[in-house]
Amino acid sequence: MSTKCEMKLCVSLDLPSAKENLALVQQIKDFDVWLKVGLRSFIRDGKNFLKDLKAINPNFKIFLDLKVHDIPNTMADAIEEIAKFGLIDMCNVHASAGQTAMKNVMDRIKDIPNRPLVIAVTALTSFDNEEFKIVYNEDIKTKATKMALDTFNANIDGVVCSAYESFDIKKNTSKEFITLCPGIRPFGEDVGDQKRVADIAFAKENLVDFIVVGRPIYKAEDPKEVVKKILENI
């Protein structure tokens, strides 16, 4: 499976209802973008919501962002079920579960036709360095790179990280190893609850494969125009 691609835009569907999310997707249905379905949306709207997204444009790629983190067998069970949906192009686990758990996941799904890409969360972009050290006893950059190496050695396809870690992670793993980066404020918008944010130019410099953008798109007066502008800049 080829994992390398030009930098792609992944639009977060974080609105309060399926109706609002679907209305947003209708506005951007003609663009070559990925759609991120998070924990809130999936718990509320379920598998049918994924089908509704594909019905708007079958070419949409869907990233199911559930950050699966449990004992190894339970993680493998969960990702296997996601892979069997036949609707998901990428999903994620948490690197904190450890290398054994991540290897179990990839061993379980390796023979599933057209399996989704699997990436692992390193350090959430809501962390600043001080808060991160309280939990992990190391600086973000050091620990995120270690987590990425564990992920790489477990045959996972890539990681979720901030744009600030992307370059070092690729340097220590492979240029083909995917980095997907939330906390992107394309043109310097308000950071909200994110701590380690970056703009498009910084993401490009740091070899980011996927930028995740939510509020700057769905809170805009004209989401379609914002998406168009982002794609022109990447």
ChimeraX commands (.cxc) that place a marker at each C-alpha (Angstrom):
marker #1 position 0.00,0.00,0.00 radius 0.5
marker #1 position 1.36,3.42,-0.98 radius 0.5
marker #1 position 1.05,5.94,1.84 radius 0.5
marker #1 position 2.92,8.93,0.46 radius 0.5
marker #1 position 0.94,11.82,-0.95 radius 0.5
marker #1 position 1.10,15.55,-1.39 radius 0.5
marker #1 position -0.11,17.53,1.59 radius 0.5
marker #1 position -3.84,17.00,1.95 radius 0.5
marker #1 position -6.55,18.96,3.72 radius 0.5
marker #1 position -8.63,17.07,6.27 radius 0.5
marker #1 position -11.79,18.94,7.32 radius 0.5
marker #1 position -13.01,18.35,10.89 radius 0.5
marker #1 position -16.73,17.70,11.16 radius 0.5
marker #1 position -17.16,18.99,14.70 radius 0.5
marker #1 position -20.53,20.73,14.49 radius 0.5
marker #1 position -23.29,20.08,17.06 radius 0.5
marker #1 position -25.47,17.91,14.81 radius 0.5
marker #1 position -25.29,15.54,11.84 radius 0.5
marker #1 position -27.55,17.93,9.92 radius 0.5
marker #1 position -25.08,20.81,10.32 radius 0.5
marker #1 position -22.09,18.64,9.43 radius 0.5
marker #1 position -23.81,17.31,6.32 radius 0.5
marker #1 position -24.77,20.85,5.28 radius 0.5
marker #1 position -21.11,21.85,5.58 radius 0.5
marker #1 position -20.02,18.85,3.50 radius 0.5
marker #1 position -22.59,19.72,0.81 radius 0.5
marker #1 position -20.89,23.11,0.46 radius 0.5
marker #1 position -17.46,21.56,-0.13 radius 0.5
marker #1 position -18.51,18.42,-2.02 radius 0.5
marker #1 position -16.61,19.32,-5.18 radius 0.5
marker #1 position -13.20,19.62,-3.49 radius 0.5
marker #1 position -10.56,16.92,-3.12 radius 0.5
marker #1 position -10.49,16.80,0.68 radius 0.5
marker #1 position -10.58,14.29,3.51 radius 0.5
marker #1 position -13.29,14.41,6.18 radius 0.5
marker #1 position -12.49,13.83,9.85 radius 0.5
marker #1 position -15.23,12.21,11.90 radius 0.5
marker #1 position -14.41,12.47,15.60 radius 0.5
marker #1 position -15.58,10.81,18.79 radius 0.5
marker #1 position -18.54,13.10,19.37 radius 0.5
marker #1 position -19.94,12.73,15.84 radius 0.5
marker #1 position -19.43,8.98,15.71 radius 0.5
marker #1 position -21.02,8.33,19.12 radius 0.5
marker #1 position -23.97,10.52,18.21 radius 0.5
marker #1 position -24.48,9.65,14.53 radius 0.5
marker #1 position -22.85,6.25,14.05 radius 0.5
marker #1 position -22.11,4.27,10.93 radius 0.5
marker #1 position -25.07,5.72,9.02 radius 0.5
marker #1 position -23.41,9.13,9.16 radius 0.5
marker #1 position -20.38,7.69,7.36 radius 0.5
marker #1 position -22.69,6.35,4.65 radius 0.5
marker #1 position -24.37,9.76,4.37 radius 0.5
marker #1 position -20.97,11.40,3.79 radius 0.5
marker #1 position -20.07,8.94,1.04 radius 0.5
marker #1 position -23.50,9.51,-0.52 radius 0.5
marker #1 position -22.69,13.20,-0.97 radius 0.5
marker #1 position -19.48,12.37,-2.82 radius 0.5
marker #1 position -18.22,8.75,-3.05 radius 0.5
marker #1 position -14.70,10.09,-3.64 radius 0.5
marker #1 position -14.48,11.66,-0.19 radius 0.5
marker #1 position -11.86,10.01,2.01 radius 0.5
marker #1 position -12.92,9.53,5.63 radius 0.5
marker #1 position -10.62,9.65,8.66 radius 0.5
marker #1 position -12.31,8.12,11.70 radius 0.5
marker #1 position -10.64,9.82,14.66 radius 0.5
marker #1 position -11.44,7.66,17.70 radius 0.5
marker #1 position -7.91,7.38,19.18 radius 0.5
marker #1 position -8.42,3.76,20.17 radius 0.5
marker #1 position -6.48,3.00,23.37 radius 0.5
marker #1 position -7.02,-0.20,25.34 radius 0.5
marker #1 position -5.39,-3.57,25.98 radius 0.5
marker #1 position -3.79,-5.07,22.82 radius 0.5
marker #1 position -6.51,-7.58,21.93 radius 0.5
marker #1 position -9.33,-5.08,22.44 radius 0.5
marker #1 position -7.53,-2.53,20.25 radius 0.5
marker #1 position -7.05,-5.11,17.51 radius 0.5
marker #1 position -10.73,-6.12,17.75 radius 0.5
marker #1 position -11.84,-2.50,17.44 radius 0.5
marker #1 position -9.64,-1.63,14.47 radius 0.5
marker #1 position -10.64,-4.86,12.73 radius 0.5
marker #1 position -14.30,-3.88,13.04 radius 0.5
marker #1 position -13.52,-0.40,11.68 radius 0.5
marker #1 position -11.65,-1.93,8.74 radius 0.5
marker #1 position -14.63,-4.18,7.99 radius 0.5
marker #1 position -16.92,-1.15,7.61 radius 0.5
marker #1 position -15.55,-0.66,4.10 radius 0.5
marker #1 position -16.18,3.07,4.56 radius 0.5
marker #1 position -13.04,4.23,6.37 radius 0.5
marker #1 position -9.84,5.30,4.64 radius 0.5
marker #1 position -7.86,6.11,7.79 radius 0.5
marker #1 position -8.29,5.53,11.53 radius 0.5
marker #1 position -6.11,5.94,14.60 radius 0.5
marker #1 position -4.92,4.39,17.82 radius 0.5
marker #1 position -2.93,5.90,20.69 radius 0.5
marker #1 position 0.82,5.32,20.74 radius 0.5
marker #1 position 0.70,5.33,24.55 radius 0.5
marker #1 position -0.79,1.83,24.32 radius 0.5
marker #1 position 2.70,0.63,23.40 radius 0.5
marker #1 position 4.43,-1.21,20.59 radius 0.5
marker #1 position 2.92,-4.63,21.35 radius 0.5
marker #1 position -0.62,-3.29,21.08 radius 0.5
marker #1 position 0.15,-1.47,17.84 radius 0.5
marker #1 position 1.78,-4.57,16.32 radius 0.5
marker #1 position -1.29,-6.60,17.27 radius 0.5
marker #1 position -3.50,-4.10,15.45 radius 0.5
marker #1 position -1.47,-4.26,12.24 radius 0.5
marker #1 position -1.12,-8.06,12.34 radius 0.5
marker #1 position -4.88,-8.36,12.71 radius 0.5
marker #1 position -5.79,-6.24,9.70 radius 0.5
marker #1 position -2.89,-6.92,7.33 radius 0.5
marker #1 position -4.89,-9.31,5.14 radius 0.5
marker #1 position -8.08,-7.24,4.97 radius 0.5
marker #1 position -8.51,-6.00,1.37 radius 0.5
marker #1 position -8.20,-2.23,1.04 radius 0.5
marker #1 position -7.56,-1.86,4.76 radius 0.5
marker #1 position -7.59,1.70,6.10 radius 0.5
marker #1 position -4.40,3.51,6.89 radius 0.5
marker #1 position -3.68,3.36,10.62 radius 0.5
marker #1 position -1.91,6.19,12.41 radius 0.5
marker #1 position -1.03,6.63,16.08 radius 0.5
marker #1 position -1.51,9.66,18.32 radius 0.5
marker #1 position 1.71,10.90,19.93 radius 0.5
marker #1 position 1.24,14.15,21.87 radius 0.5
marker #1 position -2.14,15.83,21.66 radius 0.5
marker #1 position -1.92,19.39,20.33 radius 0.5
marker #1 position -3.92,20.61,23.34 radius 0.5
marker #1 position -0.84,19.93,25.52 radius 0.5
marker #1 position 1.76,22.55,26.24 radius 0.5
marker #1 position 5.18,21.27,27.31 radius 0.5
marker #1 position 4.59,21.81,31.05 radius 0.5
marker #1 position 1.32,19.87,31.11 radius 0.5
marker #1 position 2.81,17.13,28.93 radius 0.5
marker #1 position 5.76,16.62,31.29 radius 0.5
marker #1 position 3.38,16.10,34.24 radius 0.5
marker #1 position 1.85,13.13,32.42 radius 0.5
marker #1 position 4.81,11.68,30.51 radius 0.5
marker #1 position 7.87,12.94,32.47 radius 0.5
marker #1 position 9.60,14.10,29.27 radius 0.5
marker #1 position 9.56,17.06,26.92 radius 0.5
marker #1 position 7.04,16.85,24.08 radius 0.5
marker #1 position 9.59,16.80,21.29 radius 0.5
marker #1 position 11.69,14.04,22.87 radius 0.5
marker #1 position 8.76,11.83,23.82 radius 0.5
marker #1 position 6.83,12.38,20.59 radius 0.5
marker #1 position 9.84,11.23,18.58 radius 0.5
marker #1 position 10.23,8.15,20.79 radius 0.5
marker #1 position 6.53,7.37,20.37 radius 0.5
marker #1 position 6.86,7.80,16.62 radius 0.5
marker #1 position 9.78,5.35,16.52 radius 0.5
marker #1 position 7.71,2.79,18.44 radius 0.5
marker #1 position 4.89,3.39,16.00 radius 0.5
marker #1 position 7.18,3.05,12.97 radius 0.5
marker #1 position 8.66,-0.19,14.33 radius 0.5
marker #1 position 5.15,-1.56,14.88 radius 0.5
marker #1 position 4.43,-1.14,11.13 radius 0.5
marker #1 position 1.82,1.57,11.72 radius 0.5
marker #1 position 1.44,3.91,8.72 radius 0.5
marker #1 position 2.12,7.19,10.51 radius 0.5
marker #1 position 1.38,9.44,13.45 radius 0.5
marker #1 position -0.79,12.27,14.68 radius 0.5
marker #1 position 1.52,15.02,15.92 radius 0.5
marker #1 position 1.86,18.78,15.81 radius 0.5
marker #1 position 3.62,20.44,12.91 radius 0.5
marker #1 position 6.46,21.23,15.33 radius 0.5
marker #1 position 7.37,17.53,15.62 radius 0.5
marker #1 position 6.75,16.50,12.01 radius 0.5
marker #1 position 10.23,17.14,10.56 radius 0.5
marker #1 position 12.12,15.39,13.37 radius 0.5
marker #1 position 9.75,12.43,13.24 radius 0.5
marker #1 position 10.33,11.97,9.52 radius 0.5
marker #1 position 14.07,12.38,9.99 radius 0.5
marker #1 position 14.07,9.59,12.58 radius 0.5
marker #1 position 11.71,7.27,10.70 radius 0.5
marker #1 position 11.11,7.71,6.95 radius 0.5
marker #1 position 9.96,10.37,4.52 radius 0.5
marker #1 position 7.14,7.98,3.64 radius 0.5
marker #1 position 5.93,7.84,7.27 radius 0.5
marker #1 position 2.72,9.87,7.47 radius 0.5
marker #1 position 2.41,12.90,9.72 radius 0.5
marker #1 position -1.11,14.20,10.25 radius 0.5
marker #1 position -1.23,17.49,12.11 radius 0.5
marker #1 position -4.20,19.04,13.93 radius 0.5
marker #1 position -3.99,22.52,15.37 radius 0.5
marker #1 position -3.62,24.15,11.97 radius 0.5
marker #1 position -4.75,27.75,11.73 radius 0.5
marker #1 position -4.22,28.32,8.00 radius 0.5
marker #1 position -4.02,32.09,8.04 radius 0.5
marker #1 position -3.34,32.95,11.70 radius 0.5
marker #1 position -6.86,32.48,13.06 radius 0.5
marker #1 position -7.73,32.23,16.78 radius 0.5
marker #1 position -6.11,29.20,18.44 radius 0.5
marker #1 position -9.09,28.20,20.62 radius 0.5
marker #1 position -8.21,25.26,22.92 radius 0.5
marker #1 position -5.12,24.26,20.95 radius 0.5
marker #1 position -1.64,25.06,22.31 radius 0.5
marker #1 position 0.82,24.02,19.56 radius 0.5
marker #1 position -0.64,25.58,16.43 radius 0.5
marker #1 position 0.88,26.32,13.04 radius 0.5
marker #1 position -0.05,27.86,9.71 radius 0.5
marker #1 position 0.11,26.28,6.23 radius 0.5
marker #1 position 3.56,27.65,5.41 radius 0.5
marker #1 position 5.06,26.16,8.58 radius 0.5
marker #1 position 3.35,22.82,7.93 radius 0.5
marker #1 position 4.79,22.71,4.40 radius 0.5
marker #1 position 8.29,23.51,5.65 radius 0.5
marker #1 position 8.04,20.64,8.12 radius 0.5
marker #1 position 6.89,18.07,5.53 radius 0.5
marker #1 position 3.41,17.55,6.97 radius 0.5
marker #1 position 1.28,15.12,4.93 radius 0.5
marker #1 position -2.17,16.01,6.27 radius 0.5
marker #1 position -3.33,19.26,7.83 radius 0.5
marker #1 position -6.50,19.10,9.93 radius 0.5
marker #1 position -8.63,22.24,9.91 radius 0.5
marker #1 position -11.91,22.69,11.73 radius 0.5
marker #1 position -13.05,26.01,13.20 radius 0.5
marker #1 position -11.47,28.27,10.54 radius 0.5
marker #1 position -13.65,26.45,8.00 radius 0.5
marker #1 position -16.93,25.69,9.73 radius 0.5
marker #1 position -17.12,29.02,11.57 radius 0.5
marker #1 position -16.46,31.03,8.41 radius 0.5
marker #1 position -19.22,32.94,6.66 radius 0.5
marker #1 position -18.26,31.14,3.46 radius 0.5
marker #1 position -16.67,27.74,4.26 radius 0.5
marker #1 position -16.37,26.91,0.56 radius 0.5
marker #1 position -14.21,29.97,-0.06 radius 0.5
marker #1 position -11.95,29.14,2.91 radius 0.5
marker #1 position -11.44,25.56,1.66 radius 0.5
marker #1 position -10.66,26.87,-1.81 radius 0.5
marker #1 position -8.10,29.29,-0.39 radius 0.5
marker #1 position -6.45,26.59,1.73 radius 0.5
marker #1 position -6.16,24.24,-1.25 radius 0.5
marker #1 position -4.64,27.00,-3.34 radius 0.5
marker #1 position -1.99,27.49,-0.65 radius 0.5
marker #1 position -1.06,23.83,-0.26 radius 0.5
marker link #1:1,2 radius 0.2
marker link #1:2,3 radius 0.2
marker link #1:3,4 radius 0.2
marker link #1:4,5 radius 0.2
marker link #1:5,6 radius 0.2
marker link #1:6,7 radius 0.2
marker link #1:7,8 radius 0.2
marker link #1:8,9 radius 0.2
marker link #1:9,10 radius 0.2
marker link #1:10,11 radius 0.2
marker link #1:11,12 radius 0.2
marker link #1:12,13 radius 0.2
marker link #1:13,14 radius 0.2
marker link #1:14,15 radius 0.2
marker link #1:15,16 radius 0.2
marker link #1:16,17 radius 0.2
marker link #1:17,18 radius 0.2
marker link #1:18,19 radius 0.2
marker link #1:19,20 radius 0.2
marker link #1:20,21 radius 0.2
marker link #1:21,22 radius 0.2
marker link #1:22,23 radius 0.2
marker link #1:23,24 radius 0.2
marker link #1:24,25 radius 0.2
marker link #1:25,26 radius 0.2
marker link #1:26,27 radius 0.2
marker link #1:27,28 radius 0.2
marker link #1:28,29 radius 0.2
marker link #1:29,30 radius 0.2
marker link #1:30,31 radius 0.2
marker link #1:31,32 radius 0.2
marker link #1:32,33 radius 0.2
marker link #1:33,34 radius 0.2
marker link #1:34,35 radius 0.2
marker link #1:35,36 radius 0.2
marker link #1:36,37 radius 0.2
marker link #1:37,38 radius 0.2
marker link #1:38,39 radius 0.2
marker link #1:39,40 radius 0.2
marker link #1:40,41 radius 0.2
marker link #1:41,42 radius 0.2
marker link #1:42,43 radius 0.2
marker link #1:43,44 radius 0.2
marker link #1:44,45 radius 0.2
marker link #1:45,46 radius 0.2
marker link #1:46,47 radius 0.2
marker link #1:47,48 radius 0.2
marker link #1:48,49 radius 0.2
marker link #1:49,50 radius 0.2
marker link #1:50,51 radius 0.2
marker link #1:51,52 radius 0.2
marker link #1:52,53 radius 0.2
marker link #1:53,54 radius 0.2
marker link #1:54,55 radius 0.2
marker link #1:55,56 radius 0.2
marker link #1:56,57 radius 0.2
marker link #1:57,58 radius 0.2
marker link #1:58,59 radius 0.2
marker link #1:59,60 radius 0.2
marker link #1:60,61 radius 0.2
marker link #1:61,62 radius 0.2
marker link #1:62,63 radius 0.2
marker link #1:63,64 radius 0.2
marker link #1:64,65 radius 0.2
marker link #1:65,66 radius 0.2
marker link #1:66,67 radius 0.2
marker link #1:67,68 radius 0.2
marker link #1:68,69 radius 0.2
marker link #1:69,70 radius 0.2
marker link #1:70,71 radius 0.2
marker link #1:71,72 radius 0.2
marker link #1:72,73 radius 0.2
marker link #1:73,74 radius 0.2
marker link #1:74,75 radius 0.2
marker link #1:75,76 radius 0.2
marker link #1:76,77 radius 0.2
marker link #1:77,78 radius 0.2
marker link #1:78,79 radius 0.2
marker link #1:79,80 radius 0.2
marker link #1:80,81 radius 0.2
marker link #1:81,82 radius 0.2
marker link #1:82,83 radius 0.2
marker link #1:83,84 radius 0.2
marker link #1:84,85 radius 0.2
marker link #1:85,86 radius 0.2
marker link #1:86,87 radius 0.2
marker link #1:87,88 radius 0.2
marker link #1:88,89 radius 0.2
marker link #1:89,90 radius 0.2
marker link #1:90,91 radius 0.2
marker link #1:91,92 radius 0.2
marker link #1:92,93 radius 0.2
marker link #1:93,94 radius 0.2
marker link #1:94,95 radius 0.2
marker link #1:95,96 radius 0.2
marker link #1:96,97 radius 0.2
marker link #1:97,98 radius 0.2
marker link #1:98,99 radius 0.2
marker link #1:99,100 radius 0.2
marker link #1:100,101 radius 0.2
marker link #1:101,102 radius 0.2
marker link #1:102,103 radius 0.2
marker link #1:103,104 radius 0.2
marker link #1:104,105 radius 0.2
marker link #1:105,106 radius 0.2
marker link #1:106,107 radius 0.2
marker link #1:107,108 radius 0.2
marker link #1:108,109 radius 0.2
marker link #1:109,110 radius 0.2
marker link #1:110,111 radius 0.2
marker link #1:111,112 radius 0.2
marker link #1:112,113 radius 0.2
marker link #1:113,114 radius 0.2
marker link #1:114,115 radius 0.2
marker link #1:115,116 radius 0.2
marker link #1:116,117 radius 0.2
marker link #1:117,118 radius 0.2
marker link #1:118,119 radius 0.2
marker link #1:119,120 radius 0.2
marker link #1:120,121 radius 0.2
marker link #1:121,122 radius 0.2
marker link #1:122,123 radius 0.2
marker link #1:123,124 radius 0.2
marker link #1:124,125 radius 0.2
marker link #1:125,126 radius 0.2
marker link #1:126,127 radius 0.2
marker link #1:127,128 radius 0.2
marker link #1:128,129 radius 0.2
marker link #1:129,130 radius 0.2
marker link #1:130,131 radius 0.2
marker link #1:131,132 radius 0.2
marker link #1:132,133 radius 0.2
marker link #1:133,134 radius 0.2
marker link #1:134,135 radius 0.2
marker link #1:135,136 radius 0.2
marker link #1:136,137 radius 0.2
marker link #1:137,138 radius 0.2
marker link #1:138,139 radius 0.2
marker link #1:139,140 radius 0.2
marker link #1:140,141 radius 0.2
marker link #1:141,142 radius 0.2
marker link #1:142,143 radius 0.2
marker link #1:143,144 radius 0.2
marker link #1:144,145 radius 0.2
marker link #1:145,146 radius 0.2
marker link #1:146,147 radius 0.2
marker link #1:147,148 radius 0.2
marker link #1:148,149 radius 0.2
marker link #1:149,150 radius 0.2
marker link #1:150,151 radius 0.2
marker link #1:151,152 radius 0.2
marker link #1:152,153 radius 0.2
marker link #1:153,154 radius 0.2
marker link #1:154,155 radius 0.2
marker link #1:155,156 radius 0.2
marker link #1:156,157 radius 0.2
marker link #1:157,158 radius 0.2
marker link #1:158,159 radius 0.2
marker link #1:159,160 radius 0.2
marker link #1:160,161 radius 0.2
marker link #1:161,162 radius 0.2
marker link #1:162,163 radius 0.2
marker link #1:163,164 radius 0.2
marker link #1:164,165 radius 0.2
marker link #1:165,166 radius 0.2
marker link #1:166,167 radius 0.2
marker link #1:167,168 radius 0.2
marker link #1:168,169 radius 0.2
marker link #1:169,170 radius 0.2
marker link #1:170,171 radius 0.2
marker link #1:171,172 radius 0.2
marker link #1:172,173 radius 0.2
marker link #1:173,174 radius 0.2
marker link #1:174,175 radius 0.2
marker link #1:175,176 radius 0.2
marker link #1:176,177 radius 0.2
marker link #1:177,178 radius 0.2
marker link #1:178,179 radius 0.2
marker link #1:179,180 radius 0.2
marker link #1:180,181 radius 0.2
marker link #1:181,182 radius 0.2
marker link #1:182,183 radius 0.2
marker link #1:183,184 radius 0.2
marker link #1:184,185 radius 0.2
marker link #1:185,186 radius 0.2
marker link #1:186,187 radius 0.2
marker link #1:187,188 radius 0.2
marker link #1:188,189 radius 0.2
marker link #1:189,190 radius 0.2
marker link #1:190,191 radius 0.2
marker link #1:191,192 radius 0.2
marker link #1:192,193 radius 0.2
marker link #1:193,194 radius 0.2
marker link #1:194,195 radius 0.2
marker link #1:195,196 radius 0.2
marker link #1:196,197 radius 0.2
marker link #1:197,198 radius 0.2
marker link #1:198,199 radius 0.2
marker link #1:199,200 radius 0.2
marker link #1:200,201 radius 0.2
marker link #1:201,202 radius 0.2
marker link #1:202,203 radius 0.2
marker link #1:203,204 radius 0.2
marker link #1:204,205 radius 0.2
marker link #1:205,206 radius 0.2
marker link #1:206,207 radius 0.2
marker link #1:207,208 radius 0.2
marker link #1:208,209 radius 0.2
marker link #1:209,210 radius 0.2
marker link #1:210,211 radius 0.2
marker link #1:211,212 radius 0.2
marker link #1:212,213 radius 0.2
marker link #1:213,214 radius 0.2
marker link #1:214,215 radius 0.2
marker link #1:215,216 radius 0.2
marker link #1:216,217 radius 0.2
marker link #1:217,218 radius 0.2
marker link #1:218,219 radius 0.2
marker link #1:219,220 radius 0.2
marker link #1:220,221 radius 0.2
marker link #1:221,222 radius 0.2
marker link #1:222,223 radius 0.2
marker link #1:223,224 radius 0.2
marker link #1:224,225 radius 0.2
marker link #1:225,226 radius 0.2
marker link #1:226,227 radius 0.2
marker link #1:227,228 radius 0.2
marker link #1:228,229 radius 0.2
marker link #1:229,230 radius 0.2
marker link #1:230,231 radius 0.2
marker link #1:231,232 radius 0.2
marker link #1:232,233 radius 0.2
marker link #1:233,234 radius 0.2
view
